């Protein structure tokens, strides 16, 4: 059989997952139609933005996770949303937040290894005009996306 795992992983990262209505109905002891109706209502109300798979990142060659705290140079300081939106376009970036405190932006980056992380950082510092960066490497993740690992 043809292995399309990499293609599936990319689609799942983009949110191309669907809830398992029959399994939910059994767990909640409610009819499938009730579950389906309520899920569609939550989607319409934009309480649910997407459905996503939770990965074992080591097994898909994205086992290195870094949190990057960044300060913006003065020219970019007034528009952190624009910089954050540009950062978010990179598929290795899992999340980008504009934050309070000593830094303006926090990035969660997933890479294959430290070499790939280093290459990202060299390019990002130049491209986005970071004036100061602090990185923290996650040694072991215990919980993600509300799922205990």
N, CA, C and O atoms as a GROMACS GRO file, in nm:
protein
  596
    1UNK      N    1   0.084  -0.118   0.000
    1UNK     CA    2   0.000   0.000   0.000
    1UNK      C    3   0.089   0.125   0.000
    1UNK      O    4   0.196   0.125   0.061
    2UNK      N    5   0.045   0.228  -0.067
    2UNK     CA    6   0.119   0.353  -0.080
    2UNK      C    7   0.121   0.428   0.054
    2UNK      O    8   0.018   0.442   0.119
    3UNK      N    9   0.239   0.475   0.094
    3UNK     CA   10   0.253   0.548   0.220
    3UNK      C   11   0.235   0.698   0.194
    3UNK      O   12   0.320   0.762   0.132
    4UNK      N   13   0.125   0.753   0.242
    4UNK     CA   14   0.099   0.896   0.227
    4UNK      C   15   0.101   0.966   0.363
    4UNK      O   16   0.042   1.073   0.380
    5UNK      N   17   0.170   0.906   0.459
    5UNK     CA   18   0.176   0.960   0.596
    5UNK      C   19   0.221   1.106   0.600
    5UNK      O   20   0.157   1.186   0.668
    6UNK      N   21   0.329   1.144   0.529
    6UNK     CA   22   0.370   1.286   0.536
    6UNK      C   23   0.261   1.381   0.488
    6UNK      O   24   0.243   1.489   0.544
    7UNK      N   25   0.188   1.342   0.384
    7UNK     CA   26   0.079   1.428   0.334
    7UNK      C   27  -0.033   1.439   0.436
    7UNK      O   28  -0.089   1.546   0.456
    8UNK      N   29  -0.066   1.327   0.502
    8UNK     CA   30  -0.170   1.328   0.604
    8UNK      C   31  -0.129   1.415   0.723
    8UNK      O   32  -0.210   1.491   0.776
    9UNK      N   33  -0.004   1.404   0.765
    9UNK     CA   34   0.044   1.483   0.878
    9UNK      C   35   0.028   1.632   0.848
    9UNK      O   36  -0.018   1.707   0.934
   10UNK      N   37   0.066   1.674   0.728
   10UNK     CA   38   0.054   1.816   0.691
   10UNK      C   39  -0.093   1.860   0.692
   10UNK      O   40  -0.124   1.968   0.742
   11UNK      N   41  -0.183   1.778   0.638
   11UNK     CA   42  -0.326   1.812   0.639
   11UNK      C   43  -0.380   1.820   0.782
   11UNK      O   44  -0.457   1.911   0.814
   12UNK      N   45  -0.339   1.726   0.867
   12UNK     CA   46  -0.386   1.727   1.005
   12UNK      C   47  -0.336   1.851   1.078
   12UNK      O   48  -0.408   1.908   1.161
   13UNK      N   49  -0.213   1.895   1.048
   13UNK     CA   50  -0.159   2.017   1.110
   13UNK      C   51  -0.242   2.138   1.072
   13UNK      O   52  -0.257   2.231   1.150
   14UNK      N   53  -0.297   2.138   0.951
   14UNK     CA   54  -0.378   2.249   0.902
   14UNK      C   55  -0.521   2.244   0.954
   14UNK      O   56  -0.598   2.337   0.930
   15UNK      N   57  -0.557   2.138   1.025
   15UNK     CA   58  -0.690   2.131   1.082
   15UNK      C   59  -0.788   2.045   1.005
   15UNK      O   60  -0.909   2.054   1.028
   16UNK      N   61  -0.738   1.962   0.916
   16UNK     CA   62  -0.827   1.876   0.837
   16UNK      C   63  -0.857   1.746   0.912
   16UNK      O   64  -0.827   1.637   0.865
   17UNK      N   65  -0.915   1.760   1.028
   17UNK     CA   66  -0.957   1.646   1.110
   17UNK      C   67  -1.105   1.665   1.139
   17UNK      O   68  -1.156   1.777   1.136
   18UNK      N   69  -1.174   1.559   1.166
   18UNK     CA   70  -1.315   1.569   1.200
   18UNK      C   71  -1.341   1.494   1.330
   18UNK      O   72  -1.272   1.396   1.360
   19UNK      N   73  -1.438   1.539   1.408
   19UNK     CA   74  -1.470   1.468   1.532
   19UNK      C   75  -1.531   1.331   1.502
   19UNK      O   76  -1.600   1.314   1.401
   20UNK      N   77  -1.507   1.237   1.589
   20UNK     CA   78  -1.564   1.103   1.574
   20UNK      C   79  -1.700   1.102   1.646
   20UNK      O   80  -1.710   1.071   1.765
   21UNK      N   81  -1.802   1.135   1.570
   21UNK     CA   82  -1.935   1.156   1.627
   21UNK      C   83  -1.988   1.030   1.695
   21UNK      O   84  -2.046   1.038   1.803
   22UNK      N   85  -1.970   0.915   1.633
   22UNK     CA   86  -2.022   0.791   1.693
   22UNK      C   87  -1.954   0.765   1.828
   22UNK      O   88  -2.020   0.724   1.924
   23UNK      N   89  -1.825   0.788   1.835
   23UNK     CA   90  -1.752   0.765   1.960
   23UNK      C   91  -1.797   0.863   2.068
   23UNK      O   92  -1.814   0.826   2.184
   24UNK      N   93  -1.816   0.989   2.030
   24UNK     CA   94  -1.862   1.092   2.125
   24UNK      C   95  -2.003   1.058   2.173
   24UNK      O   96  -2.032   1.069   2.292
   25UNK      N   97  -2.090   1.017   2.082
   25UNK     CA   98  -2.228   0.983   2.118
   25UNK      C   99  -2.231   0.869   2.220
   25UNK      O  100  -2.308   0.872   2.316
   26UNK      N  101  -2.146   0.770   2.198
   26UNK     CA  102  -2.141   0.656   2.290
   26UNK      C  103  -2.093   0.702   2.428
   26UNK      O  104  -2.148   0.661   2.530
   27UNK      N  105  -1.991   0.785   2.430
   27UNK     CA  106  -1.934   0.831   2.557
   27UNK      C  107  -2.034   0.918   2.634
   27UNK      O  108  -2.046   0.905   2.756
   28UNK      N  109  -2.105   1.008   2.562
   28UNK     CA  110  -2.201   1.097   2.628
   28UNK      C  111  -2.341   1.036   2.642
   28UNK      O  112  -2.428   1.094   2.707
   29UNK      N  113  -2.360   0.920   2.582
   29UNK     CA  114  -2.491   0.852   2.584
   29UNK      C  115  -2.600   0.943   2.528
   29UNK      O  116  -2.707   0.958   2.586
   30UNK      N  117  -2.569   1.002   2.412
   30UNK     CA  118  -2.661   1.090   2.340
   30UNK      C  119  -2.668   1.041   2.196
   30UNK      O  120  -2.573   0.980   2.146
   31UNK      N  121  -2.780   1.067   2.127
   31UNK     CA  122  -2.790   1.027   1.986
   31UNK      C  123  -2.687   1.101   1.900
   31UNK      O  124  -2.652   1.215   1.928
   32UNK      N  125  -2.640   1.035   1.794
   32UNK     CA  126  -2.543   1.094   1.702
   32UNK      C  127  -2.594   1.224   1.641
   32UNK      O  128  -2.517   1.317   1.620
   33UNK      N  129  -2.725   1.230   1.614
   33UNK     CA  130  -2.782   1.351   1.554
   33UNK      C  131  -2.770   1.470   1.649
   33UNK      O  132  -2.744   1.582   1.606
   34UNK      N  133  -2.788   1.445   1.779
   34UNK     CA  134  -2.774   1.551   1.879
   34UNK      C  135  -2.630   1.600   1.884
   34UNK      O  136  -2.605   1.720   1.891
   35UNK      N  137  -2.537   1.507   1.881
   35UNK     CA  138  -2.394   1.542   1.882
   35UNK      C  139  -2.361   1.624   1.757
   35UNK      O  140  -2.297   1.729   1.767
   36UNK      N  141  -2.404   1.578   1.642
   36UNK     CA  142  -2.376   1.646   1.516
   36UNK      C  143  -2.433   1.789   1.518
   36UNK      O  144  -2.363   1.883   1.481
   37UNK      N  145  -2.557   1.804   1.559
   37UNK     CA  146  -2.621   1.935   1.564
   37UNK      C  147  -2.543   2.030   1.656
   37UNK      O  148  -2.516   2.144   1.619
   38UNK      N  149  -2.507   1.982   1.774
   38UNK     CA  150  -2.437   2.067   1.871
   38UNK      C  151  -2.296   2.104   1.824
   38UNK      O  152  -2.251   2.215   1.848
   39UNK      N  153  -2.229   2.013   1.758
   39UNK     CA  154  -2.096   2.044   1.704
   39UNK      C  155  -2.108   2.152   1.596
   39UNK      O  156  -2.030   2.247   1.594
   40UNK      N  157  -2.206   2.136   1.507
   40UNK     CA  158  -2.226   2.237   1.401
   40UNK      C  159  -2.259   2.373   1.461
   40UNK      O  160  -2.216   2.476   1.409
   41UNK      N  161  -2.336   2.375   1.569
   41UNK     CA  162  -2.371   2.500   1.637
   41UNK      C  163  -2.246   2.565   1.695
   41UNK      O  164  -2.226   2.686   1.681
   42UNK      N  165  -2.161   2.486   1.759
   42UNK     CA  166  -2.036   2.539   1.815
   42UNK      C  167  -1.946   2.595   1.704
   42UNK      O  168  -1.879   2.696   1.724
   43UNK      N  169  -1.945   2.530   1.590
   43UNK     CA  170  -1.866   2.579   1.475
   43UNK      C  171  -1.922   2.712   1.423
   43UNK      O  172  -1.846   2.805   1.397
   44UNK      N  173  -2.055   2.719   1.408
   44UNK     CA  174  -2.118   2.843   1.360
   44UNK      C  175  -2.090   2.960   1.454
   44UNK      O  176  -2.065   3.072   1.410
   45UNK      N  177  -2.093   2.932   1.584
   45UNK     CA  178  -2.068   3.035   1.685
   45UNK      C  179  -1.918   3.066   1.698
   45UNK      O  180  -1.878   3.149   1.780
   46UNK      N  181  -1.838   2.999   1.619
   46UNK     CA  182  -1.692   3.014   1.619
   46UNK      C  183  -1.629   2.983   1.755
   46UNK      O  184  -1.526   3.039   1.790
   47UNK      N  185  -1.692   2.895   1.829
   47UNK     CA  186  -1.634   2.847   1.954
   47UNK      C  187  -1.533   2.737   1.924
   47UNK      O  188  -1.440   2.713   2.001
   48UNK      N  189  -1.552   2.669   1.811
   48UNK     CA  190  -1.456   2.571   1.760
   48UNK      C  191  -1.397   2.630   1.634
   48UNK      O  192  -1.469   2.659   1.538
   49UNK      N  193  -1.265   2.648   1.634
   49UNK     CA  194  -1.198   2.705   1.516
   49UNK      C  195  -1.149   2.596   1.422
   49UNK      O  196  -1.155   2.613   1.300
   50UNK      N  197  -1.101   2.485   1.476
   50UNK     CA  198  -1.046   2.378   1.392
   50UNK      C  199  -1.035   2.250   1.473
   50UNK      O  200  -1.044   2.251   1.596
   51UNK      N  201  -1.017   2.142   1.403
   51UNK     CA  202  -0.989   2.013   1.465
   51UNK      C  203  -0.848   1.976   1.424
   51UNK      O  204  -0.810   1.990   1.308
   52UNK      N  205  -0.770   1.928   1.520
   52UNK     CA  206  -0.629   1.904   1.494
   52UNK      C  207  -0.586   1.775   1.560
   52UNK      O  208  -0.633   1.739   1.668
   53UNK      N  209  -0.495   1.706   1.494
   53UNK     CA  210  -0.436   1.586   1.553
   53UNK      C  211  -0.330   1.628   1.654
   53UNK      O  212  -0.265   1.732   1.638
   54UNK      N  213  -0.311   1.547   1.758
   54UNK     CA  214  -0.203   1.568   1.854
   54UNK      C  215  -0.096   1.464   1.820
   54UNK      O  216  -0.122   1.344   1.823
   55UNK      N  217   0.023   1.512   1.788
   55UNK     CA  218   0.129   1.426   1.737
   55UNK      C  219   0.228   1.385   1.844
   55UNK      O  220   0.245   1.453   1.945
   56UNK      N  221   0.294   1.274   1.820
   56UNK     CA  222   0.416   1.238   1.890
   56UNK      C  223   0.526   1.298   1.802
   56UNK      O  224   0.568   1.236   1.705
   57UNK      N  225   0.572   1.418   1.836
   57UNK     CA  226   0.659   1.495   1.748
   57UNK      C  227   0.792   1.426   1.719
   57UNK      O  228   0.848   1.444   1.611
   58UNK      N  229   0.844   1.348   1.812
   58UNK     CA  230   0.969   1.275   1.786
   58UNK      C  231   0.951   1.179   1.668
   58UNK      O  232   1.042   1.160   1.588
   59UNK      N  233   0.834   1.120   1.660
   59UNK     CA  234   0.810   1.022   1.555
   59UNK      C  235   0.784   1.082   1.417
   59UNK      O  236   0.778   1.010   1.318
   60UNK      N  237   0.768   1.215   1.411
   60UNK     CA  238   0.749   1.280   1.280
   60UNK      C  239   0.863   1.379   1.252
   60UNK      O  240   0.847   1.475   1.177
   61UNK      N  241   0.978   1.354   1.314
   61UNK     CA  242   1.099   1.434   1.294
   61UNK      C  243   1.082   1.582   1.328
   61UNK      O  244   1.136   1.668   1.259
   62UNK      N  245   1.006   1.609   1.433
   62UNK     CA  246   0.994   1.745   1.484
   62UNK      C  247   1.009   1.744   1.635
   62UNK      O  248   0.934   1.811   1.707
   63UNK      N  249   1.106   1.668   1.683
   63UNK     CA  250   1.121   1.643   1.826
   63UNK      C  251   1.186   1.754   1.906
   63UNK      O  252   1.186   1.748   2.029
   64UNK      N  253   1.242   1.856   1.840
   64UNK     CA  254   1.303   1.967   1.912
   64UNK      C  255   1.204   2.082   1.921
   64UNK      O  256   1.157   2.132   1.819
   65UNK      N  257   1.173   2.122   2.043
   65UNK     CA  258   1.076   2.229   2.065
   65UNK      C  259   1.145   2.342   2.141
   65UNK      O  260   1.202   2.322   2.249
   66UNK      N  261   1.139   2.462   2.083
   66UNK     CA  262   1.199   2.580   2.146
   66UNK      C  263   1.095   2.689   2.163
   66UNK      O  264   1.010   2.710   2.077
   67UNK      N  265   1.104   2.757   2.275
   67UNK     CA  266   1.025   2.876   2.300
   67UNK      C  267   1.120   2.994   2.285
   67UNK      O  268   1.223   3.000   2.351
   68UNK      N  269   1.084   3.087   2.199
   68UNK     CA  270   1.170   3.200   2.167
   68UNK      C  271   1.102   3.327   2.214
   68UNK      O  272   0.992   3.361   2.170
   69UNK      N  273   1.167   3.397   2.305
   69UNK     CA  274   1.119   3.527   2.352
   69UNK      C  275   1.195   3.633   2.274
   69UNK      O  276   1.318   3.633   2.273
   70UNK      N  277   1.122   3.723   2.208
   70UNK     CA  278   1.188   3.819   2.120
   70UNK      C  279   1.144   3.962   2.148
   70UNK      O  280   1.027   3.989   2.174
   71UNK      N  281   1.241   4.051   2.142
   71UNK     CA  282   1.215   4.194   2.145
   71UNK      C  283   1.226   4.247   2.003
   71UNK      O  284   1.311   4.203   1.926
   72UNK      N  285   1.138   4.341   1.970
   72UNK     CA  286   1.140   4.401   1.838
   72UNK      C  287   1.222   4.529   1.840
   72UNK      O  288   1.225   4.601   1.940
   73UNK      N  289   1.289   4.556   1.729
   73UNK     CA  290   1.361   4.684   1.716
   73UNK      C  291   1.258   4.796   1.710
   73UNK      O  292   1.140   4.772   1.683
   74UNK      N  293   1.303   4.917   1.737
   74UNK     CA  294   1.213   5.032   1.744
   74UNK      C  295   1.125   5.048   1.621
   74UNK      O  296   1.007   5.083   1.635
   75UNK      N  297   1.178   5.023   1.499
   75UNK     CA  298   1.098   5.042   1.378
   75UNK      C  299   0.977   4.948   1.372
   75UNK      O  300   0.876   4.982   1.312
   76UNK      N  301   0.987   4.830   1.434
   76UNK     CA  302   0.879   4.731   1.430
   76UNK      C  303   0.795   4.729   1.558
   76UNK      O  304   0.693   4.660   1.564
   77UNK      N  305   0.836   4.802   1.658
   77UNK     CA  306   0.773   4.795   1.789
   77UNK      C  307   0.625   4.832   1.786
   77UNK      O  308   0.545   4.774   1.860
   78UNK      N  309   0.587   4.927   1.701
   78UNK     CA  310   0.449   4.976   1.697
   78UNK      C  311   0.351   4.883   1.628
   78UNK      O  312   0.230   4.904   1.637
   79UNK      N  313   0.400   4.781   1.558
   79UNK     CA  314   0.311   4.692   1.484
   79UNK      C  315   0.348   4.545   1.504
   79UNK      O  316   0.386   4.477   1.408
   80UNK      N  317   0.338   4.496   1.628
   80UNK     CA  318   0.377   4.356   1.652
   80UNK      C  319   0.288   4.255   1.581
   80UNK      O  320   0.332   4.144   1.552
   81UNK      N  321   0.162   4.292   1.552
   81UNK     CA  322   0.072   4.199   1.482
   81UNK      C  323   0.124   4.166   1.343
   81UNK      O  324   0.115   4.052   1.297
   82UNK      N  325   0.179   4.266   1.276
   82UNK     CA  326   0.231   4.244   1.140
   82UNK      C  327   0.349   4.148   1.144
   82UNK      O  328   0.358   4.056   1.063
   83UNK      N  329   0.440   4.169   1.237
   83UNK     CA  330   0.557   4.081   1.251
   83UNK      C  331   0.512   3.941   1.291
   83UNK      O  332   0.558   3.842   1.235
   84UNK      N  333   0.421   3.932   1.388
   84UNK     CA  334   0.372   3.801   1.434
   84UNK      C  335   0.303   3.726   1.320
   84UNK      O  336   0.319   3.604   1.308
   85UNK      N  337   0.228   3.796   1.236
   85UNK     CA  338   0.160   3.732   1.122
   85UNK      C  339   0.262   3.676   1.023
   85UNK      O  340   0.241   3.569   0.967
   86UNK      N  341   0.369   3.748   1.001
   86UNK     CA  342   0.475   3.700   0.911
   86UNK      C  343   0.544   3.576   0.970
   86UNK      O  344   0.570   3.479   0.898
   87UNK      N  345   0.573   3.580   1.098
   87UNK     CA  346   0.637   3.467   1.166
   87UNK      C  347   0.547   3.344   1.156
   87UNK      O  348   0.596   3.233   1.133
   88UNK      N  349   0.417   3.363   1.173
   88UNK     CA  350   0.321   3.252   1.175
   88UNK      C  351   0.313   3.178   1.041
   88UNK      O  352   0.263   3.065   1.038
   89UNK      N  353   0.359   3.236   0.933
   89UNK     CA  354   0.352   3.171   0.802
   89UNK      C  355   0.448   3.054   0.790
   89UNK      O  356   0.432   2.969   0.701
   90UNK      N  357   0.547   3.047   0.876
   90UNK     CA  358   0.643   2.937   0.870
   90UNK      C  359   0.580   2.810   0.927
   90UNK      O  360   0.531   2.812   1.039
   91UNK      N  361   0.580   2.700   0.852
   91UNK     CA  362   0.516   2.577   0.900
   91UNK      C  363   0.582   2.516   1.024
   91UNK      O  364   0.520   2.434   1.092
   92UNK      N  365   0.704   2.554   1.055
   92UNK     CA  366   0.772   2.504   1.175
   92UNK      C  367   0.726   2.579   1.301
   92UNK      O  368   0.750   2.533   1.413
   93UNK      N  369   0.660   2.692   1.283
   93UNK     CA  370   0.612   2.772   1.396
   93UNK      C  371   0.477   2.716   1.440
   93UNK      O  372   0.380   2.719   1.364
   94UNK      N  373   0.473   2.666   1.562
   94UNK     CA  374   0.348   2.609   1.614
   94UNK      C  375   0.257   2.716   1.670
   94UNK      O  376   0.135   2.706   1.656
   95UNK      N  377   0.314   2.819   1.732
   95UNK     CA  378   0.231   2.928   1.783
   95UNK      C  379   0.315   3.055   1.794
   95UNK      O  380   0.437   3.050   1.809
   96UNK      N  381   0.246   3.168   1.786
   96UNK     CA  382   0.307   3.299   1.804
   96UNK      C  383   0.211   3.380   1.889
   96UNK      O  384   0.092   3.388   1.858
   97UNK      N  385   0.261   3.441   1.993
   97UNK     CA  386   0.179   3.524   2.080
   97UNK      C  387   0.246   3.659   2.101
   97UNK      O  388   0.368   3.667   2.112
   98UNK      N  389   0.166   3.763   2.106
   98UNK     CA  390   0.212   3.895   2.147
   98UNK      C  391   0.188   3.899   2.297
   98UNK      O  392   0.077   3.875   2.344
   99UNK      N  393   0.293   3.931   2.373
   99UNK     CA  394   0.286   3.917   2.518
   99UNK      C  395   0.327   4.046   2.590
   99UNK      O  396   0.383   4.138   2.532
  100UNK      N  397   0.296   4.049   2.719
  100UNK     CA  398   0.338   4.160   2.804
  100UNK      C  399   0.466   4.120   2.876
  100UNK      O  400   0.505   4.004   2.875
  101UNK      N  401   0.529   4.217   2.936
  101UNK     CA  402   0.650   4.188   3.012
  101UNK      C  403   0.774   4.238   2.941
  101UNK      O  404   0.769   4.337   2.869
  102UNK      N  405   0.883   4.169   2.962
  102UNK     CA  406   1.011   4.213   2.908
  102UNK      C  407   1.028   4.186   2.759
  102UNK      O  408   1.121   4.238   2.698
  103UNK      N  409   0.941   4.106   2.699
  103UNK     CA  410   0.950   4.072   2.557
  103UNK      C  411   0.816   4.100   2.490
  103UNK      O  412   0.712   4.103   2.556
  104UNK      N  413   0.820   4.120   2.359
  104UNK     CA  414   0.698   4.152   2.285
  104UNK      C  415   0.632   4.028   2.224
  104UNK      O  416   0.510   4.021   2.211
  105UNK      N  417   0.715   3.930   2.186
  105UNK     CA  418   0.663   3.813   2.113
  105UNK      C  419   0.722   3.686   2.172
  105UNK      O  420   0.839   3.682   2.210
  106UNK      N  421   0.638   3.582   2.179
  106UNK     CA  422   0.688   3.448   2.214
  106UNK      C  423   0.648   3.355   2.100
  106UNK      O  424   0.534   3.354   2.054
  107UNK      N  425   0.745   3.277   2.056
  107UNK     CA  426   0.727   3.184   1.943
  107UNK      C  427   0.751   3.043   1.994
  107UNK      O  428   0.846   3.018   2.068
  108UNK      N  429   0.665   2.952   1.954
  108UNK     CA  430   0.689   2.810   1.981
  108UNK      C  431   0.727   2.747   1.849
  108UNK      O  432   0.647   2.744   1.755
  109UNK      N  433   0.848   2.696   1.841
  109UNK     CA  434   0.904   2.645   1.717
  109UNK      C  435   0.937   2.498   1.731
  109UNK      O  436   0.997   2.455   1.830
  110UNK      N  437   0.897   2.420   1.632
  110UNK     CA  438   0.927   2.276   1.630
  110UNK      C  439   1.019   2.248   1.512
  110UNK      O  440   0.988   2.280   1.397
  111UNK      N  441   1.133   2.187   1.542
  111UNK     CA  442   1.228   2.153   1.437
  111UNK      C  443   1.276   2.009   1.455
  111UNK      O  444   1.251   1.946   1.558
  112UNK      N  445   1.344   1.961   1.353
  112UNK     CA  446   1.397   1.824   1.358
  112UNK      C  447   1.505   1.813   1.465
  112UNK      O  448   1.509   1.718   1.543
  113UNK      N  449   1.594   1.914   1.469
  113UNK     CA  450   1.707   1.910   1.561
  113UNK      C  451   1.759   2.051   1.585
  113UNK      O  452   1.703   2.149   1.534
  114UNK      N  453   1.866   2.061   1.664
  114UNK     CA  454   1.922   2.192   1.696
  114UNK      C  455   1.982   2.263   1.575
  114UNK      O  456   1.982   2.386   1.569
  115UNK      N  457   2.032   2.187   1.479
  115UNK     CA  458   2.088   2.249   1.358
  115UNK      C  459   1.979   2.323   1.281
  115UNK      O  460   2.000   2.435   1.235
  116UNK      N  461   1.864   2.260   1.266
  116UNK     CA  462   1.752   2.324   1.196
  116UNK      C  463   1.702   2.445   1.274
  116UNK      O  464   1.666   2.547   1.216
  117UNK      N  465   1.701   2.434   1.406
  117UNK     CA  466   1.662   2.546   1.491
  117UNK      C  467   1.759   2.664   1.472
  117UNK      O  468   1.716   2.778   1.458
  118UNK      N  469   1.887   2.634   1.471
  118UNK     CA  470   1.989   2.738   1.455
  118UNK      C  471   1.973   2.810   1.321
  118UNK      O  472   1.983   2.932   1.315
  119UNK      N  473   1.948   2.737   1.215
  119UNK     CA  474   1.928   2.798   1.083
  119UNK      C  475   1.805   2.889   1.084
  119UNK      O  476   1.807   2.998   1.027
  120UNK      N  477   1.697   2.844   1.149
  120UNK     CA  478   1.578   2.929   1.161
  120UNK      C  479   1.612   3.059   1.232
  120UNK      O  480   1.574   3.167   1.186
  121UNK      N  481   1.682   3.049   1.343
  121UNK     CA  482   1.712   3.168   1.424
  121UNK      C  483   1.798   3.268   1.347
  121UNK      O  484   1.772   3.388   1.354
  122UNK      N  485   1.899   3.220   1.276
  122UNK     CA  486   1.984   3.312   1.199
  122UNK      C  487   1.900   3.394   1.101
  122UNK      O  488   1.918   3.515   1.088
  123UNK      N  489   1.808   3.327   1.031
  123UNK     CA  490   1.724   3.395   0.932
  123UNK      C  491   1.621   3.485   1.000
  123UNK      O  492   1.596   3.597   0.953
  124UNK      N  493   1.561   3.438   1.108
  124UNK     CA  494   1.454   3.514   1.176
  124UNK      C  495   1.507   3.644   1.236
  124UNK      O  496   1.440   3.747   1.227
  125UNK      N  497   1.623   3.639   1.296
  125UNK     CA  498   1.679   3.760   1.358
  125UNK      C  499   1.698   3.869   1.254
  125UNK      O  500   1.666   3.985   1.278
  126UNK      N  501   1.751   3.831   1.137
  126UNK     CA  502   1.770   3.928   1.029
  126UNK      C  503   1.636   3.974   0.971
  126UNK      O  504   1.612   4.093   0.956
  127UNK      N  505   1.550   3.878   0.939
  127UNK     CA  506   1.426   3.910   0.868
  127UNK      C  507   1.329   3.993   0.951
  127UNK      O  508   1.269   4.088   0.900
  128UNK      N  509   1.313   3.958   1.078
  128UNK     CA  510   1.212   4.022   1.160
  128UNK      C  511   1.266   4.135   1.247
  128UNK      O  512   1.191   4.202   1.318
  129UNK      N  513   1.396   4.155   1.242
  129UNK     CA  514   1.454   4.266   1.316
  129UNK      C  515   1.440   4.253   1.466
  129UNK      O  516   1.400   4.347   1.533
  130UNK      N  517   1.474   4.136   1.519
  130UNK     CA  518   1.471   4.119   1.663
  130UNK      C  519   1.592   4.192   1.723
  130UNK      O  520   1.703   4.180   1.672
  131UNK      N  521   1.569   4.266   1.830
  131UNK     CA  522   1.681   4.333   1.895
  131UNK      C  523   1.742   4.246   2.005
  131UNK      O  524   1.860   4.260   2.037
  132UNK      N  525   1.662   4.157   2.061
  132UNK     CA  526   1.709   4.066   2.166
  132UNK      C  527   1.625   3.940   2.161
  132UNK      O  528   1.504   3.946   2.140
  133UNK      N  529   1.690   3.828   2.181
  133UNK     CA  530   1.621   3.699   2.177
  133UNK      C  531   1.672   3.611   2.290
  133UNK      O  532   1.792   3.604   2.316
  134UNK      N  533   1.580   3.545   2.356
  134UNK     CA  534   1.614   3.441   2.453
  134UNK      C  535   1.538   3.316   2.412
  134UNK      O  536   1.419   3.322   2.382
  135UNK      N  537   1.607   3.204   2.412
  135UNK     CA  538   1.544   3.077   2.375
  135UNK      C  539   1.545   2.982   2.493
  135UNK      O  540   1.637   2.980   2.575
  136UNK      N  541   1.440   2.904   2.500
  136UNK     CA  542   1.431   2.796   2.598
  136UNK      C  543   1.395   2.669   2.523
  136UNK      O  544   1.301   2.667   2.444
  137UNK      N  545   1.470   2.564   2.549
  137UNK     CA  546   1.445   2.436   2.484
  137UNK      C  547   1.363   2.349   2.578
  137UNK      O  548   1.397   2.333   2.695
  138UNK      N  549   1.256   2.292   2.526
  138UNK     CA  550   1.175   2.200   2.604
  138UNK      C  551   1.247   2.065   2.609
  138UNK      O  552   1.278   2.007   2.505
  139UNK      N  553   1.273   2.017   2.728
  139UNK     CA  554   1.342   1.888   2.743
  139UNK      C  555   1.245   1.771   2.735
  139UNK      O  556   1.280   1.665   2.682
  140UNK      N  557   1.125   1.790   2.787
  140UNK     CA  558   1.024   1.684   2.783
  140UNK      C  559   0.887   1.747   2.799
  140UNK      O  560   0.864   1.823   2.893
  141UNK      N  561   0.798   1.716   2.709
  141UNK     CA  562   0.662   1.770   2.716
  141UNK      C  563   0.572   1.670   2.788
  141UNK      O  564   0.571   1.551   2.755
  142UNK      N  565   0.499   1.718   2.884
  142UNK     CA  566   0.411   1.632   2.965
  142UNK      C  567   0.267   1.641   2.918
  142UNK      O  568   0.193   1.543   2.924
  143UNK      N  569   0.225   1.759   2.872
  143UNK     CA  570   0.088   1.781   2.829
  143UNK      C  571   0.089   1.878   2.712
  143UNK      O  572   0.164   1.976   2.711
  144UNK      N  573   0.006   1.850   2.612
  144UNK     CA  574  -0.008   1.939   2.499
  144UNK      C  575  -0.150   1.934   2.446
  144UNK      O  576  -0.215   1.830   2.449
  145UNK      N  577  -0.198   2.048   2.398
  145UNK     CA  578  -0.333   2.052   2.340
  145UNK      C  579  -0.435   1.985   2.431
  145UNK      O  580  -0.527   1.919   2.383
  146UNK      N  581  -0.419   2.003   2.561
  146UNK     CA  582  -0.510   1.948   2.662
  146UNK      C  583  -0.503   1.795   2.671
  146UNK      O  584  -0.594   1.732   2.725
  147UNK      N  585  -0.396   1.736   2.617
  147UNK     CA  586  -0.379   1.590   2.621
  147UNK      C  587  -0.254   1.558   2.701
  147UNK      O  588  -0.146   1.607   2.669
  148UNK      N  589  -0.269   1.475   2.805
  148UNK     CA  590  -0.152   1.428   2.881
  148UNK      C  591  -0.077   1.327   2.795
  148UNK      O  592  -0.137   1.238   2.734
  149UNK      N  593   0.054   1.342   2.791
  149UNK     CA  594   0.135   1.251   2.706
  149UNK      C  595   0.190   1.135   2.783
  149UNK      O  596   0.260   1.051   2.727
   0.00000   0.00000   0.00000
